[in-house]
């Protein structure tokens, strides 16, 4: 090996090492916003067909991007405003129920000892312990502790709210610039890839299809789960099923808990109030339909467009959520798509070059 070749190899290895190191450092710096940036990229990719249509009539790149950006924001704001008005109306009914329950609390405390006396051991001091004064004092102590906890968590809540607002600002800026310069970014990444032109196109196409299908999967599964929660509550006679179904839709994308924050307390309340039949029915309804519909619709909608098998998508979604939390919901299917794409590239590039043993002689 000549001196020039050795110097070239050292030069190349140095450049690659420094580049990988810098990429890792930059990735570490922006890691808190990776999921936010990726969601913005997913939405920009999902609306790209509409953006291409808009650019036919508005050739100015900046103006067409601004109009699309405003359109996406309005698309969320208008339905959210209509939904908010519905929720406020429904929430008023919930508030009235809570107010009525609080108003009944003194009567409940007054009659509690009398109702429990037949079930208590004779000669016990339970009746004295369950006097109205003692129960009122216990309730006051509980409310005191709750107030203290709320005050202590106020700072954490404000910090989380500020962080959420920061993510929203990053999302809006990222969405605009992805709309404006998304094609340039894709071309730049394609030029960096050491692949043939056809392989680059296939890789970009598979990734684009996946990003669009993630939107369909997330929204489709959330709407289905929220609708089933609302239907189940309507069947068992829970008031304001539209309100609680909507809350379930908003909570559905949250990993681990999601719609469980709505239906689990409902089941507990049904059992605690002695409505065992309704409690068992609603628990079975949620375990059979509400939970499982997410594992059916989301993999199907994501896999249908990205040409991935629904079972494989289900595995990477569940595994990704267990490993990475909400980020796993996004990066799990992405990694699977990249794996399938590179396996296909390997098949095209290397498997077809294998020499047929029959042609050796």
DONU-852209 format. One line per field, with one value per residue (C-alpha): residue in one letter; x, y, z. Coordinates in nm, 4 decimals, always signed. Each point is the difference from the previous one (the first is absolute). Layout:
REM residues N
res <- (A | ...);
xx <- (X | ...);
yy <- (Y | ...);
zz <- (Z | ...);
This chain:
REM residues 361
res <- (X | X | X | X | X | X | X | X | X | X | X | X | X | X | X | X | X | X | X | X | X | X | X | X | X | X | X | X | X | X | X | X | X | X | X | X | X | X | X | X | X | X | X | X | X | X | X | X | X | X | X | X | X | X | X | X | X | X | X | X | X | X | X | X | X | X | X | X | X | X | X | X | X | X | X | X | X | X | X | X | X | X | X | X | X | X | X | X | X | X | X | X | X | X | X | X | X | X | X | X | X | X | X | X | X | X | X | X | X | X | X | X | X | X | X | X | X | X | X | X | X | X | X | X | X | X | X | X | X | X | X | X | X | X | X | X | X | X | X | X | X | X | X | X | X | X | X | X | X | X | X | X | X | X | X | X | X | X | X | X | X | X | X | X | X | X | X | X | X | X | X | X | X | X | X | X | X | X | X | X | X | X | X | X | X | X | X | X | X | X | X | X | X | X | X | X | X | X | X | X | X | X | X | X | X | X | X | X | X | X | X | X | X | X | X | X | X | X | X | X | X | X | X | X | X | X | X | X | X | X | X | X | X | X | X | X | X | X | X | X | X | X | X | X | X | X | X | X | X | X | X | X | X | X | X | X | X | X | X | X | X | X | X | X | X | X | X | X | X | X | X | X | X | X | X | X | X | X | X | X | X | X | X | X | X | X | X | X | X | X | X | X | X | X | X | X | X | X | X | X | X | X | X | X | X | X | X | X | X | X | X | X | X | X | X | X | X | X | X | X | X | X | X | X | X | X | X | X | X | X | X | X | X | X | X | X | X | X | X | X | X | X | X | X | X | X | X | X | X | X | X | X | X | X | X | X | X | X | X | X | X);
xx <- (+0.0000 | +0.1469 | +0.0535 | -0.2692 | -0.2524 | +0.0836 | -0.0419 | -0.3288 | -0.1332 | +0.1018 | -0.1553 | -0.3240 | -0.0212 | +0.0628 | -0.2786 | -0.2455 | +0.0875 | -0.0372 | -0.3237 | -0.1555 | +0.1113 | -0.1502 | -0.3246 | -0.0222 | +0.0619 | -0.2571 | -0.2496 | +0.0627 | -0.0618 | -0.3326 | -0.1075 | -0.2701 | -0.1699 | +0.0547 | -0.3569 | -0.1389 | +0.2111 | -0.0956 | -0.3720 | +0.0364 | +0.1771 | -0.2737 | -0.2761 | +0.1906 | +0.0476 | -0.3639 | -0.1259 | +0.2635 | -0.2437 | -0.2241 | +0.3043 | +0.1052 | -0.3495 | +0.0081 | +0.3376 | -0.1494 | -0.2098 | +0.2350 | +0.3477 | +0.1618 | +0.1615 | -0.0213 | -0.3625 | -0.1210 | +0.1796 | -0.1522 | -0.3493 | +0.0463 | +0.1379 | -0.2970 | -0.2376 | +0.1384 | -0.0278 | -0.3594 | -0.0788 | +0.0830 | -0.1340 | -0.3492 | -0.0964 | +0.1658 | -0.2091 | -0.3223 | +0.1000 | +0.0890 | -0.3466 | -0.1549 | +0.2299 | -0.0835 | -0.3686 | +0.0585 | +0.2395 | -0.2730 | -0.2114 | +0.2915 | +0.0640 | -0.3672 | +0.0227 | +0.3125 | -0.1617 | -0.3077 | +0.2182 | +0.1911 | -0.3273 | -0.1160 | +0.3215 | -0.1238 | -0.3189 | +0.2091 | +0.2270 | -0.2953 | -0.1704 | +0.3140 | +0.0265 | -0.3654 | +0.0301 | +0.3177 | -0.1070 | -0.1859 | +0.3147 | +0.2444 | +0.0876 | -0.2095 | +0.1693 | +0.2646 | +0.1106 | -0.0519 | -0.3203 | +0.1825 | +0.2854 | -0.2482 | -0.1710 | -0.0722 | +0.2622 | +0.2732 | -0.0900 | -0.0100 | +0.3427 | +0.1352 | -0.1404 | +0.1577 | +0.3370 | -0.0192 | -0.0869 | +0.2877 | +0.2464 | -0.1361 | +0.0411 | +0.3587 | +0.0782 | -0.1537 | +0.2053 | +0.3197 | -0.0705 | -0.0871 | +0.3623 | +0.0431 | -0.3206 | +0.1097 | +0.3383 | -0.1688 | -0.2348 | +0.2950 | +0.1765 | -0.3145 | -0.0252 | +0.3662 | -0.0676 | -0.2978 | +0.2162 | +0.2675 | -0.2715 | -0.1495 | +0.3396 | +0.1053 | -0.3290 | +0.0420 | +0.3597 | -0.0754 | -0.2732 | +0.2345 | +0.3239 | -0.1098 | +0.0818 | +0.3454 | +0.0643 | -0.1031 | +0.2246 | +0.2912 | -0.0441 | -0.0339 | +0.3277 | +0.1774 | -0.1187 | +0.2563 | -0.2713 | -0.1105 | -0.2616 | -0.2752 | +0.0808 | -0.0132 | -0.3416 | -0.1333 | +0.1334 | -0.1542 | -0.3301 | -0.0277 | +0.0814 | -0.2514 | -0.2745 | +0.0728 | -0.0236 | -0.3380 | -0.1272 | +0.1079 | -0.2409 | -0.2838 | +0.0863 | +0.0237 | -0.3183 | -0.1950 | +0.0805 | -0.0654 | -0.3392 | -0.0980 | +0.0963 | -0.1721 | -0.3149 | -0.0123 | +0.0490 | -0.2848 | -0.2264 | +0.0728 | -0.0824 | -0.3202 | -0.1052 | +0.0473 | -0.1714 | +0.2968 | -0.0797 | +0.1884 | +0.1382 | +0.1021 | +0.2155 | +0.1746 | +0.0374 | +0.1699 | +0.2309 | +0.0882 | +0.0885 | +0.2350 | +0.1628 | +0.0219 | +0.3489 | +0.1523 | +0.2081 | -0.0827 | -0.3053 | -0.1877 | -0.3735 | +0.0494 | -0.0060 | -0.3677 | -0.1397 | +0.1919 | -0.1387 | -0.3454 | +0.0262 | +0.1216 | -0.2891 | -0.2550 | +0.1328 | +0.0277 | -0.3647 | -0.1190 | -0.0842 | +0.1745 | -0.1801 | +0.0740 | +0.3555 | +0.0711 | -0.1574 | +0.1959 | +0.3252 | -0.0504 | -0.0949 | +0.3230 | +0.2255 | -0.1444 | -0.0745 | +0.1609 | +0.3484 | +0.0166 | -0.1304 | +0.3239 | +0.2049 | -0.2094 | -0.0632 | +0.3391 | +0.2149 | -0.2474 | -0.0112 | +0.3773 | +0.0799 | -0.2544 | +0.1614 | +0.3609 | -0.0366 | +0.1065 | -0.1609 | -0.2491 | +0.1395 | +0.3559 | -0.1242 | -0.1860 | +0.3167 | +0.2218 | -0.2681 | -0.0511 | +0.3733 | +0.0840 | -0.2488 | +0.1277 | +0.3592 | -0.0195 | -0.3432 | -0.1970 | +0.3070 | -0.0100 | -0.3414 | +0.1707 | +0.3488 | -0.1033 | -0.1739 | +0.2712 | +0.2790 | -0.2000 | -0.0536 | +0.3706 | +0.0870 | -0.2382 | +0.1269 | +0.3649 | -0.0759 | -0.1671 | +0.2981 | +0.2303 | -0.2140 | +0.0166 | +0.3672 | +0.1662 | -0.2346 | -0.0369 | +0.3804 | +0.0386 | +0.1485 | -0.2104 | +0.2014 | -0.1265 | +0.1798 | +0.3446 | +0.0976);
yy <- (+0.0000 | +0.3342 | +0.2947 | +0.1931 | -0.2796 | -0.0126 | +0.3746 | -0.0123 | -0.2757 | +0.1910 | +0.3150 | -0.1817 | -0.1751 | +0.3292 | +0.1757 | -0.2853 | -0.0204 | +0.3751 | +0.0096 | -0.2876 | +0.1581 | +0.3378 | -0.1636 | -0.1785 | +0.3203 | +0.1973 | -0.2836 | +0.0045 | +0.3762 | -0.0186 | -0.3338 | +0.1629 | +0.1214 | -0.3016 | -0.1264 | +0.3527 | +0.0498 | -0.3404 | +0.0633 | +0.3289 | -0.1875 | -0.2645 | +0.2620 | +0.1909 | -0.3243 | -0.0997 | +0.3275 | +0.0063 | -0.1133 | +0.2974 | +0.2268 | -0.1101 | +0.0825 | +0.3443 | +0.0782 | -0.0416 | +0.3112 | +0.1828 | -0.0465 | +0.2193 | -0.2489 | +0.2128 | +0.1065 | -0.3532 | -0.1281 | +0.2758 | -0.0797 | -0.3705 | +0.0737 | +0.2233 | -0.2570 | -0.2759 | +0.2226 | +0.0960 | -0.3642 | -0.0685 | +0.3243 | -0.0018 | -0.3582 | +0.0528 | +0.3137 | -0.1794 | -0.2932 | +0.2323 | +0.1580 | -0.3479 | -0.0993 | +0.3148 | -0.0816 | -0.3577 | +0.1073 | +0.2242 | -0.3086 | -0.1776 | +0.3036 | +0.0073 | -0.3660 | +0.0635 | +0.3034 | -0.2081 | -0.2762 | +0.2490 | +0.1508 | -0.3458 | -0.0668 | +0.1363 | -0.2085 | -0.3036 | +0.0503 | +0.0485 | -0.3227 | -0.2118 | -0.1142 | -0.0973 | -0.2009 | -0.1778 | -0.0799 | -0.3262 | -0.1361 | +0.0905 | -0.2280 | +0.0641 | +0.1893 | +0.1448 | +0.3608 | +0.0240 | +0.1982 | +0.2648 | +0.0038 | +0.0416 | +0.2975 | +0.2950 | +0.2151 | -0.2609 | -0.0627 | +0.3722 | +0.0398 | -0.2927 | +0.1534 | +0.3341 | -0.1670 | -0.1779 | +0.3252 | +0.1669 | -0.2606 | +0.0259 | +0.3784 | -0.0331 | -0.2509 | +0.2267 | +0.2954 | -0.2053 | -0.1253 | +0.3468 | +0.0776 | -0.3322 | +0.0591 | +0.3479 | -0.1392 | -0.2739 | +0.2555 | +0.2188 | -0.3000 | -0.0955 | +0.3546 | -0.0164 | -0.3267 | +0.1653 | +0.2905 | -0.2418 | -0.2024 | +0.3037 | +0.1239 | -0.3505 | -0.0546 | +0.3244 | -0.0679 | -0.3604 | +0.1314 | +0.2654 | -0.1959 | -0.3615 | -0.0879 | +0.1568 | -0.1970 | -0.3260 | +0.0681 | +0.0819 | -0.3226 | -0.1996 | +0.1430 | -0.1070 | -0.3595 | -0.2328 | -0.1827 | -0.0296 | +0.2485 | -0.2622 | -0.1161 | +0.3586 | +0.0519 | -0.3211 | +0.0876 | +0.3494 | -0.1381 | -0.2610 | +0.2574 | +0.2476 | -0.2623 | -0.0935 | +0.3606 | +0.0414 | -0.3291 | +0.0909 | +0.2951 | -0.2261 | -0.2583 | +0.2417 | +0.1916 | -0.3059 | -0.2016 | +0.2957 | +0.0727 | -0.3677 | -0.0375 | +0.3218 | -0.0937 | -0.3428 | +0.1523 | +0.2448 | -0.2762 | -0.2199 | +0.2819 | +0.0764 | -0.3658 | -0.0124 | +0.3360 | +0.2208 | +0.3686 | +0.2082 | -0.2894 | +0.2431 | +0.1933 | -0.3098 | -0.1535 | +0.3193 | +0.0010 | -0.3618 | +0.1023 | +0.2697 | -0.2398 | -0.2986 | +0.0801 | +0.0019 | -0.3149 | -0.2504 | +0.1826 | +0.1696 | -0.0661 | -0.1914 | +0.3376 | +0.0187 | -0.3495 | -0.1376 | +0.2636 | -0.0620 | -0.3734 | +0.0721 | +0.2413 | -0.2546 | -0.2699 | +0.2380 | +0.1054 | -0.3598 | -0.0067 | -0.3329 | -0.1032 | +0.3252 | -0.0030 | -0.3501 | +0.0827 | +0.3233 | -0.1638 | -0.2815 | +0.2538 | +0.1947 | -0.3047 | -0.1692 | +0.2903 | +0.3261 | -0.1364 | -0.2449 | +0.2381 | +0.1991 | -0.3132 | -0.0675 | +0.3368 | +0.1636 | -0.2833 | -0.0447 | +0.3684 | +0.0412 | -0.3237 | +0.0347 | +0.3008 | -0.0706 | -0.3622 | -0.1417 | -0.3045 | +0.1085 | -0.2536 | +0.1291 | +0.3573 | -0.1019 | -0.1566 | +0.3043 | +0.2397 | -0.1877 | -0.0655 | +0.3597 | +0.1424 | -0.2310 | +0.0978 | +0.3675 | +0.1150 | +0.2166 | +0.0343 | -0.3746 | +0.0396 | +0.2074 | -0.1434 | -0.3669 | -0.0093 | +0.2285 | -0.2395 | -0.2927 | +0.1851 | +0.0810 | -0.3624 | -0.1304 | +0.2592 | -0.0897 | -0.3723 | +0.0617 | +0.2054 | -0.2829 | -0.2452 | +0.2113 | +0.0892 | -0.3175 | -0.2955 | +0.0462 | +0.0036 | -0.3488 | -0.2328 | -0.2932 | -0.3200 | -0.1537 | +0.2701 | -0.0576 | -0.2647);
zz <- (+0.0000 | -0.1031 | +0.2305 | -0.1863 | +0.0563 | +0.3709 | +0.0356 | -0.1916 | +0.2276 | +0.3146 | -0.1421 | -0.0827 | +0.3370 | +0.1820 | -0.1908 | +0.0606 | +0.3710 | +0.0575 | -0.2022 | +0.1965 | +0.3274 | -0.0921 | -0.1156 | +0.3344 | +0.1952 | -0.1990 | +0.0363 | +0.3763 | +0.0152 | -0.1852 | +0.1486 | +0.2221 | -0.3189 | -0.2244 | +0.0372 | -0.0539 | -0.3134 | -0.1345 | +0.0548 | -0.1897 | -0.2802 | -0.0018 | -0.0324 | -0.2696 | -0.1925 | +0.0431 | -0.1517 | -0.2741 | -0.2763 | +0.0863 | +0.0145 | -0.3489 | -0.1274 | +0.1666 | -0.1563 | -0.3468 | +0.0569 | +0.2368 | -0.1420 | +0.2664 | +0.2356 | +0.3134 | -0.0556 | -0.0746 | +0.3126 | +0.2143 | -0.1304 | +0.0680 | +0.3465 | +0.0835 | -0.1480 | +0.2233 | +0.3069 | -0.0862 | -0.0688 | +0.3638 | +0.1497 | -0.1562 | +0.0958 | +0.3388 | +0.0579 | -0.0962 | +0.2160 | +0.2882 | -0.0105 | +0.0124 | +0.2858 | +0.1961 | -0.0347 | +0.1084 | +0.2760 | +0.1418 | +0.0546 | +0.1664 | +0.2209 | +0.1045 | +0.0979 | +0.2074 | +0.1668 | +0.0816 | +0.1453 | +0.2174 | +0.1194 | +0.1059 | +0.1972 | +0.3394 | -0.0263 | -0.0938 | +0.3022 | +0.2336 | -0.1075 | -0.0400 | +0.3648 | +0.0061 | -0.3196 | +0.1113 | +0.3573 | -0.0865 | -0.1628 | +0.2826 | +0.2957 | +0.3076 | +0.2807 | -0.2338 | -0.0068 | -0.3773 | +0.0404 | +0.2014 | -0.2503 | -0.2835 | +0.1556 | -0.2249 | +0.1745 | -0.0462 | -0.3623 | -0.0729 | +0.1595 | -0.2049 | -0.3187 | +0.0885 | +0.0592 | -0.3342 | -0.1773 | +0.1849 | -0.1244 | -0.3521 | +0.0066 | +0.1215 | -0.2745 | -0.2619 | +0.1202 | -0.0049 | -0.3517 | -0.1339 | -0.0841 | -0.1796 | -0.1919 | -0.1115 | -0.1030 | -0.2019 | -0.1548 | -0.1003 | -0.1517 | -0.1901 | -0.1340 | -0.1080 | -0.1851 | -0.1694 | -0.1200 | -0.1283 | -0.1733 | -0.1774 | -0.1216 | -0.1085 | -0.1842 | -0.1952 | -0.0996 | -0.0931 | -0.2302 | -0.1378 | -0.0374 | +0.0330 | -0.3606 | +0.0288 | +0.3185 | -0.1655 | -0.2990 | +0.2298 | +0.1962 | -0.3216 | -0.1303 | +0.3193 | -0.0254 | -0.1643 | -0.1943 | -0.3585 | -0.1199 | -0.0143 | +0.3519 | +0.1295 | -0.1573 | +0.1518 | +0.3458 | -0.0124 | -0.1304 | +0.2757 | +0.2679 | -0.1453 | -0.0147 | +0.3610 | +0.1212 | -0.1657 | +0.1386 | +0.3566 | -0.0087 | -0.1143 | +0.2649 | +0.2930 | -0.0754 | -0.1113 | +0.3131 | +0.2331 | -0.1560 | +0.0113 | +0.3672 | +0.1042 | -0.1902 | +0.1656 | +0.3456 | -0.0683 | -0.1352 | +0.3021 | +0.2397 | -0.1879 | +0.0252 | +0.3781 | +0.0456 | +0.0974 | -0.0418 | -0.2581 | -0.2112 | -0.2783 | +0.2460 | +0.1350 | -0.3460 | -0.1204 | +0.3011 | -0.0843 | -0.3578 | +0.1308 | +0.2476 | -0.2375 | -0.1440 | +0.3510 | +0.0542 | +0.2753 | +0.1413 | -0.2853 | +0.0092 | +0.3249 | +0.1759 | -0.0991 | +0.0232 | +0.3017 | +0.2442 | -0.1477 | +0.0739 | +0.3541 | +0.0554 | -0.1258 | +0.2340 | +0.2975 | -0.0420 | -0.0105 | -0.3714 | -0.0502 | -0.3164 | -0.1806 | +0.1346 | -0.1303 | -0.3368 | -0.0453 | +0.1130 | -0.2511 | -0.2697 | +0.0511 | +0.0307 | -0.3084 | -0.2332 | +0.1130 | +0.0695 | -0.2882 | -0.2679 | +0.0371 | -0.0723 | -0.3105 | -0.1630 | +0.0587 | -0.1459 | -0.2860 | -0.0972 | +0.0344 | -0.1767 | -0.2816 | -0.1681 | +0.0940 | -0.1193 | +0.3361 | +0.1552 | +0.2730 | +0.2481 | -0.0475 | +0.0445 | +0.3159 | +0.1445 | -0.0646 | +0.1292 | +0.3274 | +0.0413 | -0.0891 | +0.2510 | +0.2754 | -0.0806 | -0.0945 | +0.1138 | -0.2437 | -0.2251 | -0.0610 | -0.1626 | -0.2690 | -0.0236 | +0.0216 | -0.3418 | -0.1431 | +0.0956 | -0.1372 | -0.3278 | -0.0316 | +0.0746 | -0.2671 | -0.2479 | +0.0529 | -0.0125 | -0.3355 | -0.1154 | +0.1069 | -0.1912 | -0.3152 | +0.0316 | +0.1242 | -0.0294 | -0.3766 | -0.0339 | +0.1382 | -0.2547 | -0.1102 | +0.0726 | -0.3256 | -0.1993 | +0.1536 | -0.2478);
